[in-house]
Amino acid sequence: MATKGAAFLSGGSVPTERIGLFALFVLFLFVPLSFAQEKVPKASLASAVYDFGTVKRGAKLSQTISLRNTGDAPLIIERMTFSLPALTARVKQVVRPGEEASLALQVDTAALSGDIEGDIVVHTNDPQAPRLSLRVQGRVRSPVEVLPRPAIFLSAFRWEAETKKSVVTVVNRDESPLEILGNRTDGDRFAVELTVVESGQRYQLAVKLLPSAPAGPAGERITLSTNKGEIEIPVFTFLKEKVFANPPDVDLGRLSLEQLDKQPSLLAFRTETVFIYKYHGRDFRIRVESSLPFIGVEKTPREGPGAVVNIPRQGLTGIFELRVVPIKERLQRGKFQGTIRIFTNDEEFPELLIPVRVELE
């Protein structure tokens, strides 16, 4: 007796359902792969960077970048996001297969200055490229520039404050002369000296710390009044005593007790580090106390004098590292302000107080 397989090959009868399954299988083998796969769009930008070079502030720049769909389904532009408010762009929402669209971008430099970097991100329905990024970069030259940087940084010990200064140059990039009509400051930690280098073109601005100013870091500002408008220059100062802490205070922010119960490891990310320095601090020693029972302080080195490091432009300096650590088992709800008290072996500065703030909910 012939088997069912032999009967089939010789033209014998086979159940209808088996013929149907076999026919579908044979048909699948001969279907082109493009029909078997799902049709999808494929997005690509002609360029990933638009470099506008160097322009004057106030210029409005335009550029067109080609956005092409090389897939076999419509490309949908879902939205666009911008990293700078000065950037805008337009593009049609649907790009058909095989077609391209123009991404028209604009850069308004009215509020920009210096080296500029920003991104336009195009969000699409392309499963392989849901986010296309276009980098926008260049340099915006202001009519007036502050060089070598548009900010002033000055650090000094109290006894050397009168001899140290930080200097910037105000340079006119415009065709018409620059006149500085006056200046004002929003702080009382430094003195300002303005010198004419080249009338109408270049001015030198020098800042000196006042020896009578409060110790510690501060952020203040100088405002120059000119015939071309006001120029604001940030001023960052640090007046140091022989013994000082950096940073001078600790803010642990807001902690959730419920979240800490679920993820105790999060506490490791809520510690703060404070360094205690002594100028020429050989055999510098400290003892530490916290007024808040749930705030611990880990000192390095744990015993003996602090490490001695030769800091550039400062010389040999004694250093301790303090890690301010919340103690989970003692935490309680509320807003707290306390202090870390540092007792030192320096006769002139036997004690430092470091404010501590924390909110527990």
C-alpha positions in Angstrom: 0.0 0.0 0.0 1.4 3.4 -0.9 1.9 6.0 1.8 -0.1 9.2 1.8 3.0 11.1 0.7 3.4 8.8 -2.3 -0.2 9.2 -3.2 0.1 12.9 -3.2 3.1 12.9 -5.5 1.4 10.6 -7.9 -1.8 12.6 -8.0 -3.7 10.7 -5.3 -6.2 12.5 -3.0 -5.0 14.5 0.0 -7.2 16.2 2.6 -8.3 19.8 1.6 -6.9 21.4 4.7 -3.4 20.0 4.0 -3.5 21.3 0.4 -4.4 24.8 1.7 -1.5 24.9 4.2 1.0 23.7 1.7 -0.2 26.2 -0.9 0.2 29.0 1.6 3.7 27.9 2.4 4.7 27.7 -1.3 3.1 31.1 -1.9 5.1 32.6 1.0 8.4 31.4 -0.5 7.7 33.3 -3.7 6.4 36.5 -2.2 9.0 39.3 -2.6 10.7 40.3 0.6 9.6 43.9 0.2 5.9 42.7 0.5 6.6 40.5 3.5 8.2 43.4 5.5 6.3 46.2 7.1 6.7 49.5 5.2 8.5 52.1 7.2 9.9 55.7 6.6 13.6 56.4 6.7 14.7 59.9 7.6 18.0 61.6 6.9 19.3 65.2 7.1 21.7 66.5 4.5 23.9 67.9 7.2 24.2 67.4 10.9 25.9 70.8 11.6 25.2 74.4 10.7 28.2 76.6 11.4 27.3 80.3 10.8 30.9 81.5 11.5 31.4 84.9 13.1 28.6 87.5 13.0 27.7 90.7 14.7 25.2 90.5 17.5 21.7 91.4 16.2 22.1 89.5 12.9 19.2 87.3 11.9 20.5 84.2 10.2 18.6 81.8 7.9 19.6 78.4 6.5 17.9 75.6 4.7 18.7 71.9 5.4 17.4 69.1 3.2 15.3 66.4 5.1 14.8 63.3 2.9 12.6 60.3 3.3 14.3 57.3 1.6 11.8 54.8 3.1 8.6 53.4 1.6 6.1 54.9 4.0 5.2 58.5 4.8 7.6 60.3 7.2 5.8 62.2 9.9 7.4 65.1 11.7 5.9 64.8 15.2 7.5 67.8 16.8 10.8 69.8 17.1 12.6 70.9 20.2 15.3 73.6 20.6 18.0 74.0 23.2 18.2 77.8 22.7 15.3 80.3 22.6 17.2 82.0 19.7 16.6 79.0 17.4 13.4 78.4 15.4 12.7 76.1 12.5 9.9 75.2 10.1 9.3 72.0 8.0 6.3 70.4 6.5 4.7 67.7 8.7 4.5 64.8 6.2 7.3 63.8 3.7 6.2 61.2 1.2 8.4 58.2 0.3 11.3 59.2 -2.0 10.7 62.9 -1.5 12.6 65.6 0.5 11.5 68.6 2.4 13.3 71.8 3.4 14.0 72.4 7.1 14.1 76.2 7.3 15.9 77.3 10.4 16.6 80.8 11.8 19.0 82.1 14.4 18.2 85.5 16.1 21.5 86.7 17.7 20.0 89.7 19.4 20.4 88.1 22.9 23.5 86.0 22.1 27.2 86.7 22.7 30.5 84.8 22.3 30.8 81.1 21.3 27.4 79.6 20.6 26.3 76.0 20.5 22.7 74.8 20.3 20.7 71.9 19.0 17.5 71.4 17.0 16.0 67.9 17.5 13.5 66.6 15.0 11.2 63.9 16.4 9.9 61.6 13.7 8.0 58.3 13.2 11.1 56.6 11.7 11.7 53.6 14.0 15.4 53.7 13.3 15.9 57.5 13.7 13.1 58.8 16.0 15.4 61.8 16.9 17.4 63.7 14.3 19.8 66.3 15.7 21.1 69.4 14.0 23.9 71.2 15.8 23.9 75.0 15.3 27.2 76.7 16.2 29.2 79.9 15.6 30.4 83.0 17.3 28.4 86.2 17.9 30.5 89.3 18.2 29.1 92.0 20.3 29.5 95.7 19.5 31.4 95.8 22.8 33.4 92.8 24.1 34.9 92.1 27.5 38.2 90.2 27.1 39.8 87.8 27.8 36.4 86.7 29.3 33.1 88.4 30.1 33.5 87.9 33.9 36.0 88.8 36.6 37.5 86.2 39.1 39.6 87.3 42.0 40.8 85.3 45.0 43.2 86.6 47.7 44.1 86.4 51.4 43.1 89.3 53.5 46.6 90.6 54.0 47.4 90.6 50.2 44.0 92.0 49.0 45.5 95.5 48.3 48.2 94.1 46.1 46.2 91.7 44.0 43.8 92.6 41.2 42.0 91.1 38.3 41.9 93.0 35.0 39.7 92.8 31.9 39.7 94.9 28.7 36.5 96.5 27.3 36.9 96.6 23.5 34.8 98.5 21.0 34.0 96.4 17.9 31.7 98.9 16.4 32.5 101.7 13.9 31.4 104.5 16.1 33.4 105.4 19.3 32.5 103.9 22.6 32.0 106.3 25.6 31.9 104.9 29.1 29.7 107.3 31.1 30.0 105.7 34.5 29.9 102.5 36.5 28.1 101.1 39.5 28.5 97.9 41.6 25.9 95.9 43.4 28.3 94.8 46.2 30.8 96.3 48.7 33.5 93.7 48.6 35.7 95.3 45.9 36.9 98.5 44.4 36.8 99.4 40.7 39.4 101.3 38.7 38.7 102.3 35.0 41.6 103.3 32.7 41.4 104.7 29.2 43.8 102.7 26.9 42.6 104.1 23.6 39.9 106.7 23.7 36.7 105.4 22.1 38.1 102.0 21.5 39.7 100.2 24.5 39.3 100.6 28.3 40.9 98.6 31.1 38.8 97.6 34.1 40.6 96.5 37.3 39.1 95.0 40.4 40.7 94.9 43.8 39.3 93.2 46.9 38.7 95.4 50.0 40.7 94.1 53.0 37.8 95.1 55.2 35.2 93.0 53.3 33.6 89.9 54.9 35.6 86.7 54.4 34.3 84.0 52.0 33.2 83.7 48.4 30.7 86.1 46.8 29.1 86.7 43.4 28.5 90.4 42.6 28.3 92.6 39.5 29.7 95.7 37.8 27.4 97.6 35.4 29.0 100.0 32.9 26.9 102.8 31.5 27.9 103.6 27.9 26.6 105.4 24.8 25.8 101.9 23.4 23.8 100.7 26.4 24.6 99.1 29.7 27.2 96.3 30.0 27.0 93.9 32.9 30.1 92.1 34.1 29.8 89.4 36.8 32.4 89.5 39.5 33.3 86.4 41.6 35.5 87.0 44.6 36.9 84.9 47.4 38.5 86.7 50.4 40.3 84.2 52.5 41.6 84.2 56.1 44.6 82.2 57.1 42.2 79.4 58.1 39.1 79.0 55.9 36.5 76.6 54.7 35.4 76.0 51.2 32.5 75.9 50.6 31.6 78.1 53.7 28.2 76.4 54.3 26.4 73.2 53.6 22.9 72.8 52.1 21.7 69.2 52.0 18.4 70.2 50.3 15.2 68.2 50.7 15.2 64.5 51.7 12.3 62.2 51.5 12.2 59.7 54.5 9.8 57.5 52.6 12.1 57.3 49.6 15.1 56.6 51.7 13.3 53.7 53.4 12.7 52.2 49.9 16.2 53.0 48.6 18.7 53.5 51.4 21.5 53.7 48.8 20.2 57.1 47.8 21.7 58.5 51.0 25.2 58.1 49.5 24.3 60.7 46.9 23.2 63.2 49.5 26.5 63.9 51.2 28.5 67.1 50.9 32.2 67.7 51.0 33.9 70.6 52.8 37.6 71.4 52.8 39.3 73.1 55.7 42.5 75.0 54.8 45.3 76.6 56.7 47.9 78.8 54.9 51.4 77.4 55.6 49.6 74.9 57.8 52.3 72.5 59.0 51.0 70.4 61.9 47.5 71.8 61.4 45.0 69.9 63.6 41.2 70.2 64.0 38.4 68.7 66.0 34.8 68.6 64.6 31.4 68.8 66.3 27.9 68.8 64.7 25.0 70.6 66.4 22.4 68.4 64.5 22.3 64.8 66.0 21.4 63.3 62.6 24.3 64.9 60.7 27.7 63.1 60.9 31.0 64.4 59.8 33.8 62.1 58.5 37.2 63.7 58.7 40.2 62.8 56.5 42.9 62.3 57.7 41.0 60.8 60.7 43.9 61.3 63.1 46.9 63.6 63.4 47.7 66.7 61.3 46.2 67.5 58.0 47.8 66.7 54.7 50.2 69.4 53.4 49.8 70.3 49.8 51.8 72.9 47.7 49.0 74.8 46.0 50.0 77.0 43.0 50.2 80.7 43.8 49.4 79.9 47.4 52.2 77.7 48.7 52.2 75.0 51.3 48.7 74.5 52.7 47.4 72.2 55.4 44.1 70.5 54.3 41.4 68.4 55.9 38.5 66.9 54.0 35.1 66.7 55.7 32.3 64.6 54.4 28.9 65.7 55.8 26.7 62.6 56.0 23.0 62.3 57.1 22.6 59.5 59.6 19.5 57.5 58.4 18.6 56.0 61.7 18.3 59.4 63.4 16.5 61.4 60.7 13.3 63.1 61.6 10.8 65.3 59.7 11.1 69.0 59.7 13.3 72.0 58.5 16.6 72.3 60.3 19.4 74.7 60.5 22.5 73.9 62.5 26.3 74.3 62.5 29.4 72.3 62.1 31.9 73.6 64.6 35.6 73.3 63.8 38.1 73.6 66.6 41.6 74.3 65.4 45.1 74.5 66.9 45.6 77.9 65.3 45.8 80.7 67.9 44.5 83.4 65.6 41.6 81.3 64.3 40.8 78.7 67.0 37.2 78.1 65.7 35.2 78.0 62.5 31.4 77.7 62.2 29.9 76.1 59.0 26.1 76.6 58.7 24.1 73.5 57.7 20.6 73.4 56.3 18.4 70.4 55.5 14.7 69.7 55.0 13.3 66.2 55.8 9.8 65.2 54.7 
